[in-house]
Amino acid sequence: MNLQDFLNANPVDNLTEEVAISPRFKDEKGNQLKFTIKAMTPAEFEDIRKKSTQIKKGKKVEFDNQLFNLSIAINHTVNPDFRNAESIKKLGLATPEDYVQKVLLAGELSTLVQKINELSGFDVAMNDLVDEVKN
């Protein structure tokens, strides 16, 4: 199989993985509950980056890291569904962003976003790629 055949057989638009983000999430039997996440495509990443960037007066660029992380978590977590209207309403909230901030600790959100970024290819260090090419 050559690289072209590999790419054609492995599109990234439905790449998912189950991940544990915190020991806090356990079922009634004590089993670890996992989140199902999906990878970001380059277009999705660019869209979130643009929505999180504002140009202020004097052409000053301001990046909203919190909005960026929340958008990644909301748009790339398959299960649980942070957009579930019933769950949002049940907690007396108005938006998926409010919901995520209500149900996840800061470190859990950070870990979730890190896992999504890793699945999206942001975990590969240049040295690892060089070593892989050498082999």
N, C-alpha and C positions, 0 to 999 in steps of 0.2 A: 504494500500500500504506500502510495506517495503522499506528500503533504496535502495536495489538492483533494485527493480522495478522503483523507482524514477529515479535513475541514467540511467537506460536503456531507459526511456521515455524522458529524458532531456539531450541529448548530447550537448556539448558546442561548437562544431565546426561551428555552424551557428548562434550564439547568437549575435543579433544586437540591436541597440537602436538609437533613434533620440535624439540629444542633442543640446542645445543652448550653444555656447561658448563665444559669445560677443554680446552686444547690437548693434554693428556696422553692423551686417549682417541682413538687412531688405529688403523686396521686395518693389516695387513701391507704394504699399498701406500701407507700414509701418509695415507689419507683420513680425515677427521674422523668419528668415531663420535658419533651423537646419541642422546639419551635421548628417549623418548616419555613425555610427561607429560599428565595430565588435570586439568581445572579442578575446584576445590572448589565444591560447592553451599553455600548458607548453612547448611543442616542439618549437613553434614559439617564445616564450619569450626567451628560451635558445639560439636559433639561433641568434636572435638580440643581445643578451648579448655577445655571442662569437664574432660576427662580430664587436662589439664595443670595444673589448678588444684586446690589443696588448702586446706582451712580447718583451721588448726592451733589449738592451745590459745589461748584468749583471743580467738577469732574473727579471728586473724591470717590473712590470705590470702597464700598462697605460690604463685607461678607458676613452673613448671618449663619454662624456655625451651628447654632441650635436648630434653626429651621432646616438646614442641610441634613443634620443627623435624624431629625424627626421624619423628614420626607423619605430618607432612605429606609428607615424602619417601617413606616406605614406602607410604602409602595412595594417593598420587597420582602415582606413577611406574609407568607401564604396562610399559615396557621400558628397562632390565632389571627383572626381577621380584625385588625385595628380599626377598620371602617364599619364594623358591624353596628348599625344604627340602634338596634335593641340594647346592646351592651353599653353604648355611649349614653343612651337615654336612661338606662337602669341606674347608672352612677350619677345622674343629674348633670351630665356634661353636654357640650355643644358640638365639639369637633373631634376628629380622630387624634389631633395633636394633644388636646386636653386629656383624652382617654389614655394615650401612651404615658403621659406624664403622671397620671393618677395611678396606673397599675404597675409601672416599672420603676425600680430604683435607678438613680443616676448611673451607677456602675453597670447595671443590667442593660440599660439602653446603650451604653458605650460598648459593651461586649457584643450585643446584638448587631450593632452597626459594624463593628470590627469583623464579625463572622460573615456578614453580607459582603463587605469589602473584600475579604479573603476569597470568598466564592467567586467574586467578580474579577479576580485576577490581580488584586492589589497586594497580595502577600508574597509574590515571587521577587526575591532579592536578585539584583544583577549578578552577584557572585554565584548564586545558585544556577542561574541561566548559563553563565560562562562555563561552570563545571559540567553541566549537563551536555553542553555542546562539545566539550572536550572528550566526553565519554562517548 
